[in-house]
Amino acid sequence: MREAPRNISGASAFSTGRSYKENEMFRSVLLWMLGIPIPIIILLWLFLD
């Protein structure tokens, strides 16, 4: 009798349906969108103060 395949990918069993590469790309874009405004806000705060 064959054993059921195990989840060895490290992803949760309740995946959102995205592949690992799509998850990495989504996370990278999200971090980029959060990281870009910070230097601009600092520059505006310094020059418009």
C-alpha beads as a LAMMPS data file, in Angstrom:
LAMMPS data file: protein, C-alpha beads

49 atoms
48 bonds

1 atom types
1 bond types

-500.0 500.0 xlo xhi
-500.0 500.0 ylo yhi
-500.0 500.0 zlo zhi

Masses

1 110.0

Atoms # bond

1 1 1 0.000 0.000 0.000
2 1 1 1.322 3.424 -0.931
3 1 1 1.818 6.117 1.640
4 1 1 0.192 9.514 1.154
5 1 1 2.600 12.205 -0.083
6 1 1 3.920 14.485 2.626
7 1 1 4.201 18.247 2.524
8 1 1 7.990 18.631 2.279
9 1 1 8.020 22.029 0.563
10 1 1 7.839 23.980 3.827
11 1 1 4.628 25.685 2.720
12 1 1 1.551 25.348 4.844
13 1 1 -1.070 22.778 3.962
14 1 1 -3.547 25.610 3.550
15 1 1 -1.756 27.384 0.724
16 1 1 -3.250 30.459 -0.935
17 1 1 -2.840 28.799 -4.318
18 1 1 0.253 30.802 -5.241
19 1 1 3.486 29.111 -6.103
20 1 1 6.621 29.685 -4.029
21 1 1 8.054 32.009 -6.694
22 1 1 4.846 34.082 -6.800
23 1 1 4.896 34.380 -2.997
24 1 1 8.503 35.589 -3.076
25 1 1 7.713 38.118 -5.818
26 1 1 4.632 39.373 -3.942
27 1 1 6.654 39.784 -0.747
28 1 1 9.457 41.599 -2.582
29 1 1 7.041 44.033 -4.247
30 1 1 5.284 44.661 -0.926
31 1 1 8.570 45.356 0.883
32 1 1 9.702 47.619 -1.977
33 1 1 6.445 49.582 -1.813
34 1 1 6.863 49.998 1.948
35 1 1 10.556 50.875 1.735
36 1 1 10.502 53.485 -1.025
37 1 1 8.423 56.171 0.784
38 1 1 10.573 56.174 3.926
39 1 1 13.588 58.064 2.453
40 1 1 11.241 60.470 0.658
41 1 1 9.387 61.218 3.893
42 1 1 12.695 61.797 5.697
43 1 1 13.913 64.142 2.955
44 1 1 10.648 66.099 2.986
45 1 1 10.797 66.340 6.775
46 1 1 14.380 67.643 6.642
47 1 1 13.845 70.213 3.883
48 1 1 10.347 71.426 4.764
49 1 1 10.897 71.770 8.477

Bonds

1 1 1 2
2 1 2 3
3 1 3 4
4 1 4 5
5 1 5 6
6 1 6 7
7 1 7 8
8 1 8 9
9 1 9 10
10 1 10 11
11 1 11 12
12 1 12 13
13 1 13 14
14 1 14 15
15 1 15 16
16 1 16 17
17 1 17 18
18 1 18 19
19 1 19 20
20 1 20 21
21 1 21 22
22 1 22 23
23 1 23 24
24 1 24 25
25 1 25 26
26 1 26 27
27 1 27 28
28 1 28 29
29 1 29 30
30 1 30 31
31 1 31 32
32 1 32 33
33 1 33 34
34 1 34 35
35 1 35 36
36 1 36 37
37 1 37 38
38 1 38 39
39 1 39 40
40 1 40 41
41 1 41 42
42 1 42 43
43 1 43 44
44 1 44 45
45 1 45 46
46 1 46 47
47 1 47 48
48 1 48 49
